[in-house]
Amino acid sequence: MIIIEDIVDTGKTLHEFLPKLIHQQPKSLKIAALLHKAEATRYPLTIDYLGFSIPDKFVVGYGLDYDGLGRNLKEIYQLVN
């Protein structure tokens, strides 16, 4: 089984979700993520397949959005204040 994430930042979602999945006793379990904010990680986990590590900045595009905006951008952009 492969869990596919768009972005892993704190790791909280997977931290809460993985024990439930492991309880189901899959033959194998791997995590794939397009983006990982290693600086923001509070719940350590192993990402088996990673696209890119990025700084702890807010990004939009390529399916990632900010209040519904930016999701359809064809590239990933960092929001700037």
PyMOL Python script that loads the backbone (N, CA, C, O; Angstrom):
from pymol import cmd

cmd.read_pdbstr("""\
ATOM      1  N   MET A   1       0.849  -1.160   0.000  1.00  0.00           N
ATOM      2  CA  MET A   1       0.000   0.000   0.000  1.00  0.00           C
ATOM      3  C   MET A   1       0.899   1.228   0.000  1.00  0.00           C
ATOM      4  O   MET A   1       1.895   1.282   0.721  1.00  0.00           O
ATOM      5  N   ILE A   2       0.541   2.196  -0.803  1.00  0.00           N
ATOM      6  CA  ILE A   2       1.273   3.464  -0.841  1.00  0.00           C
ATOM      7  C   ILE A   2       0.296   4.587  -0.509  1.00  0.00           C
ATOM      8  O   ILE A   2      -0.747   4.729  -1.147  1.00  0.00           O
ATOM      9  N   ILE A   3       0.647   5.377   0.492  1.00  0.00           N
ATOM     10  CA  ILE A   3      -0.115   6.577   0.827  1.00  0.00           C
ATOM     11  C   ILE A   3       0.519   7.716   0.053  1.00  0.00           C
ATOM     12  O   ILE A   3       1.731   7.922   0.121  1.00  0.00           O
ATOM     13  N   ILE A   4      -0.299   8.458  -0.684  1.00  0.00           N
ATOM     14  CA  ILE A   4       0.210   9.568  -1.484  1.00  0.00           C
ATOM     15  C   ILE A   4      -0.271  10.879  -0.884  1.00  0.00           C
ATOM     16  O   ILE A   4      -1.473  11.115  -0.755  1.00  0.00           O
ATOM     17  N   GLU A   5       0.687  11.731  -0.519  1.00  0.00           N
ATOM     18  CA  GLU A   5       0.396  13.039   0.061  1.00  0.00           C
ATOM     19  C   GLU A   5       0.887  14.128  -0.870  1.00  0.00           C
ATOM     20  O   GLU A   5       1.922  13.974  -1.518  1.00  0.00           O
ATOM     21  N   ASP A   6       0.154  15.226  -0.940  1.00  0.00           N
ATOM     22  CA  ASP A   6       0.643  16.360  -1.708  1.00  0.00           C
ATOM     23  C   ASP A   6       1.774  17.041  -0.947  1.00  0.00           C
ATOM     24  O   ASP A   6       2.823  17.346  -1.515  1.00  0.00           O
ATOM     25  N   ILE A   7       1.549  17.279   0.360  1.00  0.00           N
ATOM     26  CA  ILE A   7       2.546  17.979   1.160  1.00  0.00           C
ATOM     27  C   ILE A   7       2.528  17.442   2.591  1.00  0.00           C
ATOM     28  O   ILE A   7       1.463  17.202   3.159  1.00  0.00           O
ATOM     29  N   VAL A   8       3.698  17.260   3.156  1.00  0.00           N
ATOM     30  CA  VAL A   8       3.838  16.870   4.557  1.00  0.00           C
ATOM     31  C   VAL A   8       4.547  18.017   5.256  1.00  0.00           C
ATOM     32  O   VAL A   8       5.684  18.349   4.920  1.00  0.00           O
ATOM     33  N   ASP A   9       3.869  18.629   6.238  1.00  0.00           N
ATOM     34  CA  ASP A   9       4.548  19.680   6.998  1.00  0.00           C
ATOM     35  C   ASP A   9       4.757  19.222   8.435  1.00  0.00           C
ATOM     36  O   ASP A   9       5.841  18.727   8.746  1.00  0.00           O
ATOM     37  N   THR A  10       3.788  19.357   9.320  1.00  0.00           N
ATOM     38  CA  THR A  10       4.002  18.929  10.708  1.00  0.00           C
ATOM     39  C   THR A  10       4.019  17.410  10.849  1.00  0.00           C
ATOM     40  O   THR A  10       4.639  16.880  11.772  1.00  0.00           O
ATOM     41  N   GLY A  11       3.350  16.714   9.950  1.00  0.00           N
ATOM     42  CA  GLY A  11       3.258  15.260  10.023  1.00  0.00           C
ATOM     43  C   GLY A  11       2.101  14.776  10.874  1.00  0.00           C
ATOM     44  O   GLY A  11       1.929  13.571  11.062  1.00  0.00           O
ATOM     45  N   LYS A  12       1.301  15.707  11.395  1.00  0.00           N
ATOM     46  CA  LYS A  12       0.203  15.348  12.300  1.00  0.00           C
ATOM     47  C   LYS A  12      -0.841  14.449  11.644  1.00  0.00           C
ATOM     48  O   LYS A  12      -1.299  13.484  12.256  1.00  0.00           O
ATOM     49  N   THR A  13      -1.216  14.754  10.420  1.00  0.00           N
ATOM     50  CA  THR A  13      -2.237  13.951   9.745  1.00  0.00           C
ATOM     51  C   THR A  13      -1.812  12.494   9.662  1.00  0.00           C
ATOM     52  O   THR A  13      -2.574  11.599  10.028  1.00  0.00           O
ATOM     53  N   LEU A  14      -0.594  12.253   9.181  1.00  0.00           N
ATOM     54  CA  LEU A  14      -0.115  10.878   9.064  1.00  0.00           C
ATOM     55  C   LEU A  14       0.107  10.252  10.440  1.00  0.00           C
ATOM     56  O   LEU A  14      -0.124   9.057  10.621  1.00  0.00           O
ATOM     57  N   HIS A  15       0.548  11.045  11.400  1.00  0.00           N
ATOM     58  CA  HIS A  15       0.756  10.535  12.761  1.00  0.00           C
ATOM     59  C   HIS A  15      -0.545   9.961  13.343  1.00  0.00           C
ATOM     60  O   HIS A  15      -0.530   8.946  14.039  1.00  0.00           O
ATOM     61  N   GLU A  16      -1.652  10.617  13.049  1.00  0.00           N
ATOM     62  CA  GLU A  16      -2.942  10.154  13.553  1.00  0.00           C
ATOM     63  C   GLU A  16      -3.532   9.039  12.694  1.00  0.00           C
ATOM     64  O   GLU A  16      -4.266   8.191  13.201  1.00  0.00           O
ATOM     65  N   PHE A  17      -3.223   9.034  11.421  1.00  0.00           N
ATOM     66  CA  PHE A  17      -3.818   8.107  10.476  1.00  0.00           C
ATOM     67  C   PHE A  17      -3.070   6.772  10.380  1.00  0.00           C
ATOM     68  O   PHE A  17      -3.696   5.722  10.234  1.00  0.00           O
ATOM     69  N   LEU A  18      -1.746   6.809  10.462  1.00  0.00           N
ATOM     70  CA  LEU A  18      -0.945   5.600  10.270  1.00  0.00           C
ATOM     71  C   LEU A  18      -1.255   4.470  11.241  1.00  0.00           C
ATOM     72  O   LEU A  18      -1.345   3.325  10.798  1.00  0.00           O
ATOM     73  N   PRO A  19      -1.424   4.719  12.541  1.00  0.00           N
ATOM     74  CA  PRO A  19      -1.736   3.601  13.436  1.00  0.00           C
ATOM     75  C   PRO A  19      -3.014   2.846  13.041  1.00  0.00           C
ATOM     76  O   PRO A  19      -3.084   1.625  13.188  1.00  0.00           O
ATOM     77  N   LYS A  20      -4.001   3.559  12.551  1.00  0.00           N
ATOM     78  CA  LYS A  20      -5.243   2.909  12.107  1.00  0.00           C
ATOM     79  C   LYS A  20      -4.980   2.027  10.889  1.00  0.00           C
ATOM     80  O   LYS A  20      -5.531   0.933  10.769  1.00  0.00           O
ATOM     81  N   LEU A  21      -4.139   2.516  10.000  1.00  0.00           N
ATOM     82  CA  LEU A  21      -3.790   1.731   8.818  1.00  0.00           C
ATOM     83  C   LEU A  21      -2.947   0.515   9.198  1.00  0.00           C
ATOM     84  O   LEU A  21      -3.191  -0.590   8.714  1.00  0.00           O
ATOM     85  N   ILE A  22      -1.971   0.718  10.052  1.00  0.00           N
ATOM     86  CA  ILE A  22      -1.096  -0.381  10.475  1.00  0.00           C
ATOM     87  C   ILE A  22      -1.911  -1.467  11.167  1.00  0.00           C
ATOM     88  O   ILE A  22      -1.603  -2.652  11.045  1.00  0.00           O
ATOM     89  N   HIS A  23      -2.939  -1.065  11.887  1.00  0.00           N
ATOM     90  CA  HIS A  23      -3.824  -2.019  12.555  1.00  0.00           C
ATOM     91  C   HIS A  23      -4.497  -2.959  11.548  1.00  0.00           C
ATOM     92  O   HIS A  23      -4.856  -4.086  11.889  1.00  0.00           O
ATOM     93  N   GLN A  24      -4.664  -2.495  10.321  1.00  0.00           N
ATOM     94  CA  GLN A  24      -5.270  -3.312   9.264  1.00  0.00           C
ATOM     95  C   GLN A  24      -4.277  -4.333   8.686  1.00  0.00           C
ATOM     96  O   GLN A  24      -4.657  -5.164   7.862  1.00  0.00           O
ATOM     97  N   GLN A  25      -3.036  -4.275   9.105  1.00  0.00           N
ATOM     98  CA  GLN A  25      -1.968  -5.200   8.722  1.00  0.00           C
ATOM     99  C   GLN A  25      -1.757  -5.319   7.212  1.00  0.00           C
ATOM    100  O   GLN A  25      -1.860  -6.409   6.650  1.00  0.00           O
ATOM    101  N   PRO A  26      -1.459  -4.189   6.555  1.00  0.00           N
ATOM    102  CA  PRO A  26      -1.168  -4.295   5.120  1.00  0.00           C
ATOM    103  C   PRO A  26       0.145  -5.060   4.917  1.00  0.00           C
ATOM    104  O   PRO A  26       1.001  -5.070   5.801  1.00  0.00           O
ATOM    105  N   LYS A  27       0.300  -5.692   3.769  1.00  0.00           N
ATOM    106  CA  LYS A  27       1.534  -6.438   3.477  1.00  0.00           C
ATOM    107  C   LYS A  27       2.740  -5.519   3.483  1.00  0.00           C
ATOM    108  O   LYS A  27       3.823  -5.907   3.921  1.00  0.00           O
ATOM    109  N   SER A  28       2.554  -4.305   2.998  1.00  0.00           N
ATOM    110  CA  SER A  28       3.609  -3.296   3.050  1.00  0.00           C
ATOM    111  C   SER A  28       2.942  -1.932   3.105  1.00  0.00           C
ATOM    112  O   SER A  28       1.778  -1.776   2.737  1.00  0.00           O
ATOM    113  N   LEU A  29       3.692  -0.956   3.567  1.00  0.00           N
ATOM    114  CA  LEU A  29       3.147   0.394   3.695  1.00  0.00           C
ATOM    115  C   LEU A  29       4.262   1.390   3.396  1.00  0.00           C
ATOM    116  O   LEU A  29       5.286   1.408   4.079  1.00  0.00           O
ATOM    117  N   LYS A  30       4.063   2.201   2.395  1.00  0.00           N
ATOM    118  CA  LYS A  30       5.033   3.211   1.993  1.00  0.00           C
ATOM    119  C   LYS A  30       4.331   4.557   1.920  1.00  0.00           C
ATOM    120  O   LYS A  30       3.121   4.627   1.702  1.00  0.00           O
ATOM    121  N   ILE A  31       5.105   5.630   2.104  1.00  0.00           N
ATOM    122  CA  ILE A  31       4.574   6.985   2.013  1.00  0.00           C
ATOM    123  C   ILE A  31       5.277   7.708   0.882  1.00  0.00           C
ATOM    124  O   ILE A  31       6.505   7.703   0.791  1.00  0.00           O
ATOM    125  N   ALA A  32       4.483   8.333   0.017  1.00  0.00           N
ATOM    126  CA  ALA A  32       4.999   9.157  -1.071  1.00  0.00           C
ATOM    127  C   ALA A  32       4.461  10.572  -0.879  1.00  0.00           C
ATOM    128  O   ALA A  32       3.282  10.756  -0.576  1.00  0.00           O
ATOM    129  N   ALA A  33       5.317  11.560  -1.052  1.00  0.00           N
ATOM    130  CA  ALA A  33       4.895  12.955  -0.917  1.00  0.00           C
ATOM    131  C   ALA A  33       5.566  13.788  -1.997  1.00  0.00           C
ATOM    132  O   ALA A  33       6.746  13.599  -2.293  1.00  0.00           O
ATOM    133  N   LEU A  34       4.823  14.698  -2.576  1.00  0.00           N
ATOM    134  CA  LEU A  34       5.407  15.619  -3.549  1.00  0.00           C
ATOM    135  C   LEU A  34       6.324  16.598  -2.823  1.00  0.00           C
ATOM    136  O   LEU A  34       7.446  16.845  -3.264  1.00  0.00           O
ATOM    137  N   LEU A  35       5.843  17.159  -1.704  1.00  0.00           N
ATOM    138  CA  LEU A  35       6.597  18.171  -0.970  1.00  0.00           C
ATOM    139  C   LEU A  35       6.718  17.802   0.498  1.00  0.00           C
ATOM    140  O   LEU A  35       5.817  17.190   1.069  1.00  0.00           O
ATOM    141  N   HIS A  36       7.848  18.181   1.111  1.00  0.00           N
ATOM    142  CA  HIS A  36       8.047  17.966   2.539  1.00  0.00           C
ATOM    143  C   HIS A  36       8.701  19.202   3.140  1.00  0.00           C
ATOM    144  O   HIS A  36       9.747  19.655   2.674  1.00  0.00           O
ATOM    145  N   LYS A  37       8.069  19.746   4.186  1.00  0.00           N
ATOM    146  CA  LYS A  37       8.630  20.873   4.931  1.00  0.00           C
ATOM    147  C   LYS A  37       9.319  20.302   6.172  1.00  0.00           C
ATOM    148  O   LYS A  37       8.729  20.255   7.251  1.00  0.00           O
ATOM    149  N   ALA A  38      10.550  19.878   6.009  1.00  0.00           N
ATOM    150  CA  ALA A  38      11.273  19.218   7.097  1.00  0.00           C
ATOM    151  C   ALA A  38      11.393  20.106   8.332  1.00  0.00           C
ATOM    152  O   ALA A  38      11.332  19.607   9.456  1.00  0.00           O
ATOM    153  N   GLU A  39      11.563  21.416   8.141  1.00  0.00           N
ATOM    154  CA  GLU A  39      11.688  22.343   9.268  1.00  0.00           C
ATOM    155  C   GLU A  39      10.419  22.390  10.122  1.00  0.00           C
ATOM    156  O   GLU A  39      10.486  22.703  11.310  1.00  0.00           O
ATOM    157  N   ALA A  40       9.290  22.087   9.538  1.00  0.00           N
ATOM    158  CA  ALA A  40       8.006  22.175  10.247  1.00  0.00           C
ATOM    159  C   ALA A  40       7.602  20.856  10.900  1.00  0.00           C
ATOM    160  O   ALA A  40       6.630  20.817  11.654  1.00  0.00           O
ATOM    161  N   THR A  41       8.325  19.786  10.625  1.00  0.00           N
ATOM    162  CA  THR A  41       7.931  18.464  11.097  1.00  0.00           C
ATOM    163  C   THR A  41       7.993  18.367  12.614  1.00  0.00           C
ATOM    164  O   THR A  41       9.036  18.613  13.221  1.00  0.00           O
ATOM    165  N   ARG A  42       6.873  18.008  13.215  1.00  0.00           N
ATOM    166  CA  ARG A  42       6.780  17.807  14.670  1.00  0.00           C
ATOM    167  C   ARG A  42       6.556  16.345  15.017  1.00  0.00           C
ATOM    168  O   ARG A  42       6.808  15.921  16.145  1.00  0.00           O
ATOM    169  N   TYR A  43       6.083  15.582  14.049  1.00  0.00           N
ATOM    170  CA  TYR A  43       5.821  14.160  14.223  1.00  0.00           C
ATOM    171  C   TYR A  43       6.673  13.416  13.203  1.00  0.00           C
ATOM    172  O   TYR A  43       6.251  13.226  12.063  1.00  0.00           O
ATOM    173  N   PRO A  44       7.867  12.997  13.603  1.00  0.00           N
ATOM    174  CA  PRO A  44       8.782  12.359  12.647  1.00  0.00           C
ATOM    175  C   PRO A  44       8.166  11.133  11.978  1.00  0.00           C
ATOM    176  O   PRO A  44       7.459  10.350  12.613  1.00  0.00           O
ATOM    177  N   LEU A  45       8.446  10.986  10.701  1.00  0.00           N
ATOM    178  CA  LEU A  45       7.999   9.835   9.942  1.00  0.00           C
ATOM    179  C   LEU A  45       8.942   9.644   8.768  1.00  0.00           C
ATOM    180  O   LEU A  45       9.694  10.547   8.402  1.00  0.00           O
ATOM    181  N   THR A  46       8.891   8.480   8.196  1.00  0.00           N
ATOM    182  CA  THR A  46       9.729   8.173   7.043  1.00  0.00           C
ATOM    183  C   THR A  46       8.919   8.366   5.772  1.00  0.00           C
ATOM    184  O   THR A  46       7.868   7.752   5.587  1.00  0.00           O
ATOM    185  N   ILE A  47       9.420   9.220   4.907  1.00  0.00           N
ATOM    186  CA  ILE A  47       8.807   9.401   3.592  1.00  0.00           C
ATOM    187  C   ILE A  47       9.652   8.583   2.627  1.00  0.00           C
ATOM    188  O   ILE A  47      10.819   8.896   2.393  1.00  0.00           O
ATOM    189  N   ASP A  48       9.070   7.557   2.081  1.00  0.00           N
ATOM    190  CA  ASP A  48       9.807   6.621   1.239  1.00  0.00           C
ATOM    191  C   ASP A  48      10.089   7.170  -0.156  1.00  0.00           C
ATOM    192  O   ASP A  48      11.129   6.882  -0.748  1.00  0.00           O
ATOM    193  N   TYR A  49       9.162   7.954  -0.669  1.00  0.00           N
ATOM    194  CA  TYR A  49       9.304   8.528  -2.004  1.00  0.00           C
ATOM    195  C   TYR A  49       8.987  10.019  -1.893  1.00  0.00           C
ATOM    196  O   TYR A  49       7.860  10.396  -1.572  1.00  0.00           O
ATOM    197  N   LEU A  50       9.984  10.863  -2.161  1.00  0.00           N
ATOM    198  CA  LEU A  50       9.820  12.300  -1.979  1.00  0.00           C
ATOM    199  C   LEU A  50      10.194  13.047  -3.249  1.00  0.00           C
ATOM    200  O   LEU A  50      11.238  12.804  -3.854  1.00  0.00           O
ATOM    201  N   GLY A  51       9.307  13.970  -3.639  1.00  0.00           N
ATOM    202  CA  GLY A  51       9.602  14.822  -4.786  1.00  0.00           C
ATOM    203  C   GLY A  51      10.617  15.878  -4.418  1.00  0.00           C
ATOM    204  O   GLY A  51      11.715  15.907  -4.974  1.00  0.00           O
ATOM    205  N   PHE A  52      10.253  16.769  -3.461  1.00  0.00           N
ATOM    206  CA  PHE A  52      11.105  17.889  -3.094  1.00  0.00           C
ATOM    207  C   PHE A  52      10.965  18.224  -1.618  1.00  0.00           C
ATOM    208  O   PHE A  52       9.873  18.135  -1.056  1.00  0.00           O
ATOM    209  N   SER A  53      12.074  18.612  -0.990  1.00  0.00           N
ATOM    210  CA  SER A  53      12.034  19.241   0.325  1.00  0.00           C
ATOM    211  C   SER A  53      11.987  20.742   0.081  1.00  0.00           C
ATOM    212  O   SER A  53      12.700  21.265  -0.776  1.00  0.00           O
ATOM    213  N   ILE A  54      11.135  21.435   0.846  1.00  0.00           N
ATOM    214  CA  ILE A  54      11.003  22.881   0.670  1.00  0.00           C
ATOM    215  C   ILE A  54      11.094  23.556   2.031  1.00  0.00           C
ATOM    216  O   ILE A  54      10.891  22.907   3.057  1.00  0.00           O
ATOM    217  N   PRO A  55      11.401  24.869   2.052  1.00  0.00           N
ATOM    218  CA  PRO A  55      11.406  25.612   3.316  1.00  0.00           C
ATOM    219  C   PRO A  55      10.004  25.675   3.906  1.00  0.00           C
ATOM    220  O   PRO A  55       9.019  25.379   3.230  1.00  0.00           O
ATOM    221  N   ASP A  56       9.927  26.060   5.161  1.00  0.00           N
ATOM    222  CA  ASP A  56       8.646  26.177   5.855  1.00  0.00           C
ATOM    223  C   ASP A  56       7.938  27.460   5.440  1.00  0.00           C
ATOM    224  O   ASP A  56       7.780  28.383   6.239  1.00  0.00           O
ATOM    225  N   LYS A  57       7.516  27.505   4.188  1.00  0.00           N
ATOM    226  CA  LYS A  57       6.803  28.649   3.611  1.00  0.00           C
ATOM    227  C   LYS A  57       5.493  28.144   3.027  1.00  0.00           C
ATOM    228  O   LYS A  57       5.372  26.968   2.684  1.00  0.00           O
ATOM    229  N   PHE A  58       4.507  29.041   2.914  1.00  0.00           N
ATOM    230  CA  PHE A  58       3.216  28.651   2.368  1.00  0.00           C
ATOM    231  C   PHE A  58       3.299  28.652   0.848  1.00  0.00           C
ATOM    232  O   PHE A  58       3.751  29.624   0.241  1.00  0.00           O
ATOM    233  N   VAL A  59       2.860  27.556   0.242  1.00  0.00           N
ATOM    234  CA  VAL A  59       2.918  27.426  -1.218  1.00  0.00           C
ATOM    235  C   VAL A  59       1.537  27.136  -1.800  1.00  0.00           C
ATOM    236  O   VAL A  59       0.669  26.563  -1.141  1.00  0.00           O
ATOM    237  N   VAL A  60       1.362  27.550  -3.055  1.00  0.00           N
ATOM    238  CA  VAL A  60       0.121  27.297  -3.790  1.00  0.00           C
ATOM    239  C   VAL A  60       0.474  26.791  -5.175  1.00  0.00           C
ATOM    240  O   VAL A  60       1.613  26.905  -5.628  1.00  0.00           O
ATOM    241  N   GLY A  61      -0.516  26.235  -5.830  1.00  0.00           N
ATOM    242  CA  GLY A  61      -0.351  25.755  -7.192  1.00  0.00           C
ATOM    243  C   GLY A  61      -0.263  24.249  -7.244  1.00  0.00           C
ATOM    244  O   GLY A  61       0.003  23.592  -6.237  1.00  0.00           O
ATOM    245  N   TYR A  62      -0.487  23.714  -8.413  1.00  0.00           N
ATOM    246  CA  TYR A  62      -0.377  22.274  -8.655  1.00  0.00           C
ATOM    247  C   TYR A  62      -1.262  21.482  -7.686  1.00  0.00           C
ATOM    248  O   TYR A  62      -0.884  20.411  -7.212  1.00  0.00           O
ATOM    249  N   GLY A  63      -2.446  22.034  -7.406  1.00  0.00           N
ATOM    250  CA  GLY A  63      -3.396  21.374  -6.514  1.00  0.00           C
ATOM    251  C   GLY A  63      -3.413  21.923  -5.104  1.00  0.00           C
ATOM    252  O   GLY A  63      -4.342  21.644  -4.347  1.00  0.00           O
ATOM    253  N   LEU A  64      -2.415  22.690  -4.739  1.00  0.00           N
ATOM    254  CA  LEU A  64      -2.361  23.307  -3.401  1.00  0.00           C
ATOM    255  C   LEU A  64      -3.019  24.675  -3.482  1.00  0.00           C
ATOM    256  O   LEU A  64      -2.807  25.408  -4.448  1.00  0.00           O
ATOM    257  N   ASP A  65      -3.820  25.031  -2.473  1.00  0.00           N
ATOM    258  CA  ASP A  65      -4.531  26.300  -2.565  1.00  0.00           C
ATOM    259  C   ASP A  65      -4.464  27.089  -1.273  1.00  0.00           C
ATOM    260  O   ASP A  65      -4.053  26.577  -0.232  1.00  0.00           O
ATOM    261  N   TYR A  66      -4.875  28.342  -1.360  1.00  0.00           N
ATOM    262  CA  TYR A  66      -5.035  29.235  -0.221  1.00  0.00           C
ATOM    263  C   TYR A  66      -6.463  29.745  -0.274  1.00  0.00           C
ATOM    264  O   TYR A  66      -6.808  30.568  -1.121  1.00  0.00           O
ATOM    265  N   ASP A  67      -7.291  29.251   0.636  1.00  0.00           N
ATOM    266  CA  ASP A  67      -8.718  29.600   0.642  1.00  0.00           C
ATOM    267  C   ASP A  67      -9.350  29.402  -0.740  1.00  0.00           C
ATOM    268  O   ASP A  67     -10.152  30.223  -1.186  1.00  0.00           O
ATOM    269  N   GLY A  68      -8.983  28.315  -1.407  1.00  0.00           N
ATOM    270  CA  GLY A  68      -9.555  27.980  -2.703  1.00  0.00           C
ATOM    271  C   GLY A  68      -8.878  28.646  -3.884  1.00  0.00           C
ATOM    272  O   GLY A  68      -9.227  28.374  -5.033  1.00  0.00           O
ATOM    273  N   LEU A  69      -7.909  29.521  -3.618  1.00  0.00           N
ATOM    274  CA  LEU A  69      -7.238  30.230  -4.711  1.00  0.00           C
ATOM    275  C   LEU A  69      -5.875  29.605  -5.001  1.00  0.00           C
ATOM    276  O   LEU A  69      -5.175  29.174  -4.085  1.00  0.00           O
ATOM    277  N   GLY A  70      -5.510  29.560  -6.261  1.00  0.00           N
ATOM    278  CA  GLY A  70      -4.192  29.092  -6.672  1.00  0.00           C
ATOM    279  C   GLY A  70      -4.106  27.616  -6.989  1.00  0.00           C
ATOM    280  O   GLY A  70      -3.083  27.152  -7.492  1.00  0.00           O
ATOM    281  N   ARG A  71      -5.146  26.878  -6.708  1.00  0.00           N
ATOM    282  CA  ARG A  71      -5.125  25.427  -6.906  1.00  0.00           C
ATOM    283  C   ARG A  71      -4.820  25.035  -8.354  1.00  0.00           C
ATOM    284  O   ARG A  71      -4.146  24.032  -8.589  1.00  0.00           O
ATOM    285  N   ASN A  72      -5.300  25.800  -9.313  1.00  0.00           N
ATOM    286  CA  ASN A  72      -5.164  25.425 -10.721  1.00  0.00           C
ATOM    287  C   ASN A  72      -3.903  25.960 -11.392  1.00  0.00           C
ATOM    288  O   ASN A  72      -3.740  25.799 -12.602  1.00  0.00           O
ATOM    289  N   LEU A  73      -3.020  26.584 -10.644  1.00  0.00           N
ATOM    290  CA  LEU A  73      -1.761  27.044 -11.235  1.00  0.00           C
ATOM    291  C   LEU A  73      -0.944  25.841 -11.670  1.00  0.00           C
ATOM    292  O   LEU A  73      -0.955  24.804 -11.008  1.00  0.00           O
ATOM    293  N   LYS A  74      -0.241  25.977 -12.776  1.00  0.00           N
ATOM    294  CA  LYS A  74       0.511  24.845 -13.326  1.00  0.00           C
ATOM    295  C   LYS A  74       1.875  24.677 -12.681  1.00  0.00           C
ATOM    296  O   LYS A  74       2.542  23.671 -12.923  1.00  0.00           O
ATOM    297  N   GLU A  75       2.309  25.628 -11.871  1.00  0.00           N
ATOM    298  CA  GLU A  75       3.559  25.531 -11.131  1.00  0.00           C
ATOM    299  C   GLU A  75       3.271  25.777  -9.666  1.00  0.00           C
ATOM    300  O   GLU A  75       2.160  26.165  -9.306  1.00  0.00           O
ATOM    301  N   ILE A  76       4.264  25.553  -8.815  1.00  0.00           N
ATOM    302  CA  ILE A  76       4.135  25.809  -7.375  1.00  0.00           C
ATOM    303  C   ILE A  76       4.819  27.121  -7.059  1.00  0.00           C
ATOM    304  O   ILE A  76       5.958  27.366  -7.456  1.00  0.00           O
ATOM    305  N   TYR A  77       4.091  27.966  -6.329  1.00  0.00           N
ATOM    306  CA  TYR A  77       4.592  29.299  -5.967  1.00  0.00           C
ATOM    307  C   TYR A  77       4.555  29.477  -4.458  1.00  0.00           C
ATOM    308  O   TYR A  77       3.683  28.941  -3.774  1.00  0.00           O
ATOM    309  N   GLN A  78       5.518  30.240  -3.953  1.00  0.00           N
ATOM    310  CA  GLN A  78       5.518  30.611  -2.534  1.00  0.00           C
ATOM    311  C   GLN A  78       4.768  31.911  -2.374  1.00  0.00           C
ATOM    312  O   GLN A  78       4.999  32.859  -3.125  1.00  0.00           O
ATOM    313  N   LEU A  79       3.863  31.968  -1.393  1.00  0.00           N
ATOM    314  CA  LEU A  79       3.166  33.223  -1.107  1.00  0.00           C
ATOM    315  C   LEU A  79       4.129  34.151  -0.367  1.00  0.00           C
ATOM    316  O   LEU A  79       4.879  33.725   0.511  1.00  0.00           O
ATOM    317  N   VAL A  80       4.090  35.407  -0.738  1.00  0.00           N
ATOM    318  CA  VAL A  80       4.965  36.409  -0.122  1.00  0.00           C
ATOM    319  C   VAL A  80       4.077  37.454   0.550  1.00  0.00           C
ATOM    320  O   VAL A  80       3.057  37.868  -0.001  1.00  0.00           O
ATOM    321  N   ASN A  81       4.483  37.872   1.753  1.00  0.00           N
ATOM    322  CA  ASN A  81       3.713  38.910   2.477  1.00  0.00           C
ATOM    323  C   ASN A  81       3.872  40.240   1.825  1.00  0.00           C
ATOM    324  O   ASN A  81       3.302  41.227   2.289  1.00  0.00           O
TER     325      ASN A  81
END
""", "prot")
cmd.dss("prot")
cmd.show_as("cartoon", "prot")
cmd.util.cbc("prot")
cmd.orient("prot")
